[in-house]
Amino acid sequence: MRDQSGGVLTGATVELSSLDSAFVRSTATDLAGEYLFDDLPAGLYRVSAIGAGFERATRETIAVTAGEEARVDFVLALARQQATVLVTAPEVPEESLPTGNRTGDAATLLDGLPGVSLYRNGGVSSLPVIHGSPTIA
């Protein structure tokens, strides 16, 4: 068993399952990337291979006959890497938050500034009036 660059995959898991019965076996690849299943009953099998950091590869309907060798080679592709980042923030008590504008009237942010007064006419929001602004012709 090899990776896409031709490197040998040692310790990859190979699973064999019969398509005709509940027969299942697994083994690992050796230092040469080879694996072997001895004394298999004749029949049809599914063979899968997976290694750490690689995607699973599967071959369906592999025929095994008595006295003959059935060779199944795998080239495993690198698995997609995904990272999950969980960001948490400590809870901040409401009384420690800035006290800014706690109303729906945004004009109150300007209240108290020199040259600004608010015009309130019983509506939902005030209108700021700026005194001494230059006239635009």
Secondary structure, 3 states (H helix, E strand, C coil): CEECCCCECCCCEEEEEECCCCCEEEEECCCCCCCCCCCCCCEEEEEEEECCCECCEEEEEEEECCCCCCCCCCEECECCCCCCCCCCCCCCCHHHCCCCCCCCCHHHHHCCCCCEEEECCCCCCCEEEECCCCCCC
